[in-house]
Amino acid sequence: MWLKDLNLLPSNLKNSRILTYGYNAAVTTMFGKASSDRILQHAQTLVAEIVADRELEDATQRPIIFICHSLGGIIALAYSASRTSKAIQHLHSIYVSTFAILFLGTPHDGSNKAKLASTGRRMIGAMVPSKVVDTEGQLLDALQEGSEVLRNITDMFAPLMKDFHIFFFWEQEKTNMGFTQDYVVEESSAAPVLDNTERAGLPYDHRNMCKFESRTAAGYRLVVAALIRYSKEAPEVISRRWRHAIDMLQSKRSQEADELLR
């Protein structure tokens, strides 16, 4: 894996801590009944594990750069941003510390339910072997609910986007889904044209656009150059953001104390 191979990303970002997080992306988890609850559970677990690691390693205020493939990471940031009550404000630290996000094939069609349903159908095709794709039965039933989940996630994240450096990447090759070939997340969805964001294509299908075999692999230098640039810019910005966040949280606690005394 390029994230762990000492000859690849670790050699380019020598002063960085590189962490990986995987989750069960099965259709029944992402698009089945109660899928919104399950996605939130993934988010809660991701944020809790990052917070725990950073506390144990005395790294609670270090800048964070997320590399997110497909649906990974969006809901976690939306979840983290809302955690400001006294008992769990430590979870808010992930939002405060996040400087940049690289989105690889992530759908951003929050306002368009029809497009999300279509994207969800292609995601099912990419994740599930063709032998078990039931296009008339259970999966299509799940897809209707799943498209609502995707819309809620993207709508939740949209207001937060301005707080981070964003780099959108889209797949330039179609994914073989057994019964057909198609783009899982189309360019317009994966890389919306927005102010103050970057965008580029990667010459891979949806499954492989987050995998680089060597330093000479197409797209590797593009992604790593962005990571290096962000890692240089992040410390000053995140330090300033932490000062503001501490003042904000102290003010919030003071207001809560005043209300209790009334």
Summary of the structure (lengths in Angstrom):
residues: 262
radius of gyration: 19.4
end to end distance: 57.5
largest distance: 66.7
contacts: 790
relative contact order: 0.15
helix: 53%
strand: 11%
